[in-house]
Amino acid sequence: MAAPDRFDPWDPAFVADPYPAYAGLRERGRVHYYEPSDQWLVPRHADVSALLRDRRLGRTYRHRFTDEEFGRTAPPPEQEPFHTLNDHGMLDLEPPDHTRIRRLVTKAFTPRTVERLKPYVEGLAGDLVAALVDAGGGDLLRDVAEPLPVAVIAEMLGIPESDRAPLRPWSADICGMYELNPSEETARRAVRASVEFSDYLRTLIAARREDPGDDLISGLIAAHDEDDDRLTEQEMISTCVLLLNAGHEATVNSTVNGWWALFRHPDQLAALRADHSLVPGAVEELMRYDTPLQLFERWVLDEIEIDGTVIPRGAELALLFGSANHDPAVFADPGRLDLSRRDNPHISFSAGIHYCVGAPLARIELAASMTALLERAPSLRLAKEPERMPNFVIRGLTGLAVEVG
């Protein structure tokens, strides 16, 4: 399928390989209005990086403006459960609420706390890969990439193993709303998942109030009861959903995108197999090379100017992470997969106050699964060509069939 040279997130050929179209956007300028989604596309690394830190922009505008004042239409009433859930998570809040919630959540993701999880993550990765090897292969997505981060974040939150089956489907349905111009059916699925997930967490939170454990939900309840930076129950529910969704979506897709890239670059895979010390750099390069989150949105709270173009208050920017990670002004030969790349300031984890709080944990998970596969399945090979998910914003595969010799 020939890669198109124009930005079209609903074109399967573009979704399969958006990077040539990104190159065209970067060459034509620093900002482009895209009418189908009513957004301003920002394709260059320097601009994306700077705008992620620019306080004239925000993930929300409702801390300063009503919908009417901002020139926007309120979401349809039937979508209220999704927006209530989404709008109370720290990813879609601005200070001071964002600061208050992030301060509490960050306590669970300190370097020391995350480092203590490393043996558990590595042990689980080893067990999952061992099962894959014993079966002679399988679906790398279903058998390794997905269960590892879901189990880790569910363990942190204190979600019992018997309750974990719906977590990934709920997450997938909710995340469908982050695509550009989601359909009515996508919205219906997101609303249903939001209601079911919220109801489940409300029950679990009540149980943890009665019988606290050594888990993040119990910690958030304790902070609510003791700390001035307390959470409402809705904020607690939204935070747990965000941690679960953000805590595995990028890791799952980075794993399968990464191995698919390695299978297409046998020289790089051979180098990695010969030298496992390349794993930490490989994790960074694979996230850069095929970025799991292609686009991040920001509202313009106060008028800004980009290269002579005035972007008015009320407009929306689409910061193109995938394009920024392939900008030749920052990355030498960006279209080349180079696991030994030294200077790699990719922005796959975002930047500024919304920098991914779980980035250290994601890196441990990605390194653990990669190392386990290199050590226990050194002959791992592709069984059949994978299919891309039809999504653009969240970039991944529907599966990755592999064989073990």
Secondary structure as the mmCIF struct_conf table of DSSP 4:
data_model
#
loop_
_struct_conf.conf_type_id
_struct_conf.id
_struct_conf.beg_label_comp_id
_struct_conf.beg_label_asym_id
_struct_conf.beg_label_seq_id
_struct_conf.end_label_comp_id
_struct_conf.end_label_asym_id
_struct_conf.end_label_seq_id
HELX_LH_PP_P HELX_LH_PP_P1 ALA A 2 PRO A 4
BEND BEND1 ASP A 5 ARG A 6
TURN_TY1_P TURN_TY1_P1 PRO A 9 TRP A 10
HELX_RH_AL_P HELX_RH_AL_P1 PRO A 12 ALA A 16
HELX_RH_AL_P HELX_RH_AL_P2 TYR A 19 ARG A 28
BEND BEND2 ARG A 30 ARG A 30
STRN STRN1 HIS A 32 TYR A 34
HELX_RH_3T_P HELX_RH_3T_P1 GLU A 35 SER A 37
TURN_TY1_P TURN_TY1_P2 ASP A 38 ASP A 38
STRN STRN2 GLN A 39 VAL A 42
HELX_RH_AL_P HELX_RH_AL_P3 HIS A 45 LEU A 52
TURN_TY1_P TURN_TY1_P3 ARG A 53 ARG A 53
TURN_TY1_P TURN_TY1_P4 ARG A 55 ARG A 56
STRN STRN3 LEU A 57 GLY A 58
BEND BEND3 ARG A 59 ARG A 59
BEND BEND4 TYR A 61 TYR A 61
TURN_TY1_P TURN_TY1_P5 ARG A 62 ARG A 64
HELX_RH_AL_P HELX_RH_AL_P4 ASP A 67 PHE A 70
TURN_TY1_P TURN_TY1_P6 GLY A 71 GLY A 71
HELX_LH_PP_P HELX_LH_PP_P2 THR A 73 PRO A 76
HELX_RH_3T_P HELX_RH_3T_P2 PRO A 77 GLN A 79
HELX_RH_AL_P HELX_RH_AL_P5 GLU A 80 ASP A 87
TURN_TY1_P TURN_TY1_P7 HIS A 88 HIS A 88
BEND BEND5 GLY A 89 GLY A 89
HELX_RH_3T_P HELX_RH_3T_P3 MET A 90 ASP A 92
TURN_TY1_P TURN_TY1_P8 PRO A 95 PRO A 96
HELX_RH_AL_P HELX_RH_AL_P6 ASP A 97 THR A 106
HELX_RH_3T_P HELX_RH_3T_P4 LYS A 107 PHE A 109
HELX_RH_AL_P HELX_RH_AL_P7 PRO A 111 ASP A 134
TURN_TY1_P TURN_TY1_P9 ALA A 135 GLY A 136
STRN STRN4 GLY A 137 ASP A 139
HELX_RH_AL_P HELX_RH_AL_P8 LEU A 140 LEU A 140
HELX_RH_PI_P HELX_RH_PI_P1 LEU A 141 ALA A 145
TURN_TY1_P TURN_TY1_P10 GLU A 146 GLU A 146
HELX_RH_AL_P HELX_RH_AL_P9 PRO A 147 LEU A 157
TURN_TY1_P TURN_TY1_P11 GLY A 158 GLY A 158
HELX_RH_3T_P HELX_RH_3T_P5 GLU A 161 ASP A 163
TURN_TY1_P TURN_TY1_P12 ALA A 165 PRO A 166
HELX_RH_AL_P HELX_RH_AL_P10 LEU A 167 CYS A 175
HELX_RH_3T_P HELX_RH_3T_P6 GLY A 176 TYR A 178
BEND BEND6 GLU A 179 ASN A 181
HELX_RH_AL_P HELX_RH_AL_P11 GLU A 184 GLU A 210
BEND BEND7 ASP A 211 ASP A 211
BEND BEND8 ASP A 214 ASP A 215
HELX_RH_AL_P HELX_RH_AL_P12 LEU A 216 GLU A 226
BEND BEND9 ASP A 228 ASP A 229
HELX_RH_AL_P HELX_RH_AL_P13 GLU A 233 ARG A 264
HELX_RH_AL_P HELX_RH_AL_P14 PRO A 266 ALA A 274
HELX_RH_3T_P HELX_RH_3T_P7 HIS A 276 LEU A 278
HELX_RH_AL_P HELX_RH_AL_P15 VAL A 279 TYR A 289
TURN_TY1_P TURN_TY1_P13 ASP A 290 ASP A 290
BEND BEND10 PRO A 292 PRO A 292
STRN STRN5 LEU A 293 LEU A 293
STRN STRN6 LEU A 295 VAL A 300
BEND BEND11 LEU A 301 ASP A 302
STRN STRN7 ILE A 304 ILE A 306
TURN_TY1_P TURN_TY1_P14 ASP A 307 GLY A 308
STRN STRN8 THR A 309 ILE A 311
TURN_TY1_P TURN_TY1_P15 ARG A 313 GLY A 314
STRN STRN9 GLU A 316 LEU A 320
HELX_RH_AL_P HELX_RH_AL_P16 PHE A 321 ALA A 324
TURN_TY1_P TURN_TY1_P16 ASN A 325 HIS A 326
TURN_TY1_P TURN_TY1_P17 PRO A 328 VAL A 330
BEND BEND12 PHE A 331 ASP A 333
TURN_TY1_P TURN_TY1_P18 PRO A 334 GLY A 335
BEND BEND13 ARG A 336 ARG A 336
TURN_TY1_P TURN_TY1_P19 LEU A 339 SER A 340
TURN_TY1_P TURN_TY1_P20 SER A 348 PHE A 349
HELX_RH_3T_P HELX_RH_3T_P8 GLY A 352 HIS A 354
BEND BEND14 TYR A 355 TYR A 355
TURN_TY1_P TURN_TY1_P21 VAL A 357 GLY A 358
HELX_RH_AL_P HELX_RH_AL_P17 ALA A 359 ARG A 376
TURN_TY1_P TURN_TY1_P22 PRO A 378 SER A 379
STRN STRN10 ARG A 381 LEU A 382
BEND BEND15 LYS A 384 LYS A 384
STRN STRN11 ARG A 388 ARG A 388
BEND BEND16 PRO A 390 PRO A 390
BEND BEND17 PHE A 392 VAL A 393
STRN STRN12 ILE A 394 ILE A 394
STRN STRN13 LEU A 397 LEU A 397
BEND BEND18 THR A 398 THR A 398
STRN STRN14 ALA A 401 GLU A 403
#
